[in-house]
Amino acid sequence: MTSSALTIEAAGPADFGRIAELTVGVYTGEALAEPHYVPQLADVAGRADRAELLVARDGSGTVVGSVALVLAGDFGEVTESADEAAFRMLVVDGAQRGRGVGEALVRSCLDRARAAGKKRMVLSTDPRMTAAHRLYERLGFTRLPERDWTPAPGVDLRVYARDLC
């Protein structure tokens, strides 16, 4: 997927350092992660074994965003059936916000999940991620409050879903 010099593609091992830097930087810089979660955010190689990592590159080839697309397995956490896909750890470089990077990554996840035969995309998000919530709602996601969950004490996550049919 390409849009005004923005390219979305599968990440390779050479991208892992930049993905870790972005993910840890965004989550900790915006106080969205407790210290115990930082090692998981930094473990890009571990994510790559459990999800399809996608990156957004700007016109110069620099990674300016990333997301982990989960088509199967327990890394999806909020998926409840084989018909559901999920994405996690969507991040966009702060200097690139408002330029469609997050939307391009989410649309790529939707397209790839649809191509894999999935019927629904689900995700969980922190209540403080209001800009992300606006993006999800604009792209047709709706809240599933009955599936909200608490992965750790004091961490309450909201669930959103969108049918892919």
C-alpha angles and dihedrals in degrees: 000000000000129000124171094333092320114124127190116204144148113285121240130205090266088064096052096090093052092045090052091047092050096043097047092040096052097042096045096035090056094041091244097130133059115226092253090061096053095085089056091049090051095046098091094152089055090051090049089060091054105032144024107261116213128190134197114219126195123222091281093052095253116146105244099167144011143190137183113230114202115200096165141000139047096299087083088069094179097050114109102184143022088257091067130082126188139195128211142184097025107183135174126190107256091234090057099049117127093028099099098261095126092044092051091051093049092046090051090052090050092049094047093047091049090049089051090056097254118153100201140025117213132182140172123222140180114257089236093062093089096154089055090049090055090051093049093048092047088053093053103264117144131198120263100194091173088068097047110127146187113227092180135009109286094013109107115177130195121220124221128183140187129192113235098204 
